[in-house]
Amino acid sequence: MLAELQNSIGNDVLTGLAQAVGAIALCAAVVALCGWQSVHVEREAAVSMARGLVQMVLVGVVLALLLHGSLPIGSLILFMMTIAAAVTAARRLKGMDGALLVCFWSIAAGAGIIIAVMLATGSLRPEISMLVPVGSMIIANAMNACAQAIERFRAEILAHVGHIEAGLSLGAEPAVTVSPYLQSAVYASLLPRLDMMKSLGLVWIPGVMAGMVVSGASPVYAGVYQFIVVAMILAASGITGLVATVLMRSRAFSPAAQLTLRPAEAPAHGRQSAPLK
Amino acid sequence: MVMQTAYLFPDTVSANIAFGPNQRGEILAQARIALLLQRVGLPGFAGRHVSNLSGGEAQRVALARTLANEPEVLLLDEPTSALDEASVRGIEDLILGIVAERQMTCVMVTHNRAQAVRLAGRTMVMEAGRLVAVGPTREVLHAG
């Protein structure tokens, strides 16, 4: 293992670090430009860049150490990534009970099913060097879809409390009262992935294809494989968005079908009383 | 139940009125919808989109939508608080007429003493979430 790590540290790493310094300098210039227009992201940008660099170096080290690891090790790495993704997505649902579990199960369902299908069909080899990078792309997109779906769904519910309660008072099931908002939330979470698919090859050539071409694969096969990866990302995002909104819907109502997800200033019970006029 | 705001679904008046029965798998006949609209003073409104209704008209549609479920008890949560004075009297007359002809129980929340006198036979006064008086409206409100 250490030999693998030693082999991977060479002139390439030093060149990469020098290039990273250049990238940081460019970002710092943009941050300064934003500050000139009173858009202050200095601290957030600095923390994000520091975290990003450290995380990617650590991932590189881990991959170098585990390059020839087995499927269980790769699965464990993806599992840890799923937990990290769930924690990140759950931050958007502050104050909601069970938010972390909603995010974890939806990302695990979306990414897990798709990665399993890819492994079963042979479009993803169970080697860490392939499983982890491709799996992480799918998990990252599932995380974004999860965050977008639950944030949109929550915003829609909070904006339509009156309509939802009107539906409930007329005898509608909770699922019926929020179905238009669930649909728009899932659609909104899929839009970036649909745009990604539409612009594939026209506006951008993703990293997987670029990497395969650089490492000597047939450009046509690399293109087809990239399409497969993006299609799987779209499928994982769809499953994640659906599972996230369905799980969140079940938590938005009490067992007595009362809407419990409400704006903070309008509690479900105990409306402020005004004096008689 | 009719709330402070009508909260009509973004569709036609007809679709709103048919919503409740649809939830039970029933299809409300157009003739029945027309009768309900006539009763709330909106004949010929069935095909209109709810975005083209005034506040008073929307509240009348909300009342018709509730009546389509044939409730035994009518719950009204300040149904006139968002309306102008002319619309308030129209809705009040409608509520009185419907409750009388259907012989139904109606529980209505209001912060308006005069409205309680006009509409209610019995009144319960609540303060800070606690019931502080119950009885015939004139007695309860004059005692306060």
Interface residues (C-beta under 8 A of the other chain):
Chain A: G162 H163 E165 A166 G167 S169 L170 G171 A172 E173 V176 G270 S273 A274 P275 L276 K277
Chain B: M1 M3 T5 Y7 L8 F9 F19 G20 Q23 R24 A62 R65 T66 N69 L75 H111 N112 R113 A114 V125 M126 E127 A128 G129 L141 G144
